[in-house]
Amino acid sequence: MPDDRQREFRILAVGVALAWLLLFAPVGGDAKHPAAYSRVMHVSSYFEPAVDSVALEVVAHLFKALFFPTEMPPTFTTPAELFDWTVSQLRKRST
């Protein structure tokens, strides 16, 4: 099991990689690949972030800035809530 710093680094690295992939992959998926939302949900299910994960918050803001920059998120108390909202916004755009 990775320590907290390693976990945070992994969340950040995978989040940046997903953002890069989603910039070039079809949002709704294609015959060979699932929809972007499905990819993010699958990969992020392995994150196991801390309650106050800075990396998860940064990834949520990265996705928001890249894919829906004019959308204003509600106020959340945890990074996980912000990330979940961000992923739900990705889902809305993939359908």
C-alpha positions as CSV (number, residue, x, y, z in Angstrom):
1,M,0.0,0.0,0.0
2,P,1.5,3.3,-1.0
3,D,2.0,6.0,1.6
4,D,0.0,9.3,1.4
5,R,2.5,11.2,-0.7
6,Q,2.8,8.3,-3.2
7,R,-1.0,8.0,-3.4
8,E,-1.4,11.8,-4.0
9,F,1.3,11.7,-6.7
10,R,-0.4,8.7,-8.4
11,I,-3.8,10.4,-8.3
12,L,-2.3,13.6,-9.8
13,A,-0.3,11.7,-12.5
14,V,-3.3,9.5,-13.6
15,G,-5.5,12.6,-13.6
16,V,-3.2,14.5,-15.9
17,A,-2.9,11.4,-18.1
18,L,-6.7,11.1,-18.3
19,A,-7.0,14.8,-19.1
20,W,-4.5,14.4,-21.9
21,L,-6.3,11.3,-23.2
22,L,-9.7,13.0,-23.1
23,L,-8.4,15.9,-25.1
24,F,-7.9,13.6,-28.1
25,A,-10.3,10.8,-27.6
26,P,-13.9,10.9,-28.7
27,V,-16.0,12.1,-25.8
28,G,-18.8,9.6,-26.5
29,G,-16.5,6.8,-27.3
30,D,-16.3,4.7,-30.4
31,A,-16.4,1.1,-31.5
32,K,-13.1,0.3,-29.7
33,H,-13.2,2.5,-26.7
34,P,-15.8,3.3,-24.0
35,A,-17.1,6.9,-23.4
36,A,-14.8,9.3,-21.7
37,Y,-17.0,9.3,-18.6
38,S,-16.8,5.5,-18.3
39,R,-13.0,5.6,-18.5
40,V,-12.7,8.3,-15.8
41,M,-15.1,6.4,-13.5
42,H,-13.3,3.1,-14.0
43,V,-9.8,4.5,-13.3
44,S,-10.8,6.8,-10.5
45,S,-12.4,3.9,-8.6
46,Y,-8.8,2.8,-7.8
47,F,-7.7,6.2,-6.4
48,E,-8.6,5.7,-2.7
49,P,-7.9,9.4,-1.9
50,A,-7.6,10.8,1.6
51,V,-10.5,12.9,2.8
52,D,-8.5,16.1,2.2
53,S,-6.8,15.0,-1.0
54,V,-5.2,18.0,-2.6
55,A,-4.4,15.9,-5.7
56,L,-8.0,14.9,-6.2
57,E,-9.0,18.6,-5.9
58,V,-6.4,19.6,-8.5
59,V,-7.5,16.9,-10.9
60,A,-11.1,18.1,-10.5
61,H,-10.1,21.7,-11.3
62,L,-8.0,20.6,-14.2
63,F,-10.9,18.7,-15.8
64,K,-13.2,21.7,-15.2
65,A,-10.7,24.2,-16.7
66,L,-10.2,22.0,-19.8
67,F,-13.6,20.7,-20.5
68,F,-16.2,23.2,-19.1
69,P,-14.3,26.4,-18.1
70,T,-17.4,28.6,-17.9
71,E,-19.3,26.3,-15.5
72,M,-19.3,27.4,-11.9
73,P,-19.3,24.6,-9.4
74,P,-21.3,24.7,-6.2
75,T,-19.4,25.0,-2.9
76,F,-18.3,21.6,-1.6
77,T,-16.8,20.6,1.7
78,T,-14.5,17.8,0.4
79,P,-12.3,17.3,-2.7
80,A,-14.2,14.1,-3.4
81,E,-17.5,16.0,-3.7
82,L,-15.9,18.4,-6.1
83,F,-14.4,15.5,-8.1
84,D,-17.8,13.7,-8.2
85,W,-19.5,16.9,-9.5
86,T,-16.8,17.3,-12.1
87,V,-17.2,13.7,-13.3
88,S,-20.9,14.2,-13.5
89,Q,-20.4,17.2,-15.7
90,L,-18.2,15.1,-18.0
91,R,-21.0,12.5,-18.1
92,K,-23.5,15.1,-19.2
93,R,-21.3,16.1,-22.0
94,S,-20.6,12.6,-23.2
95,T,-24.3,11.7,-23.8
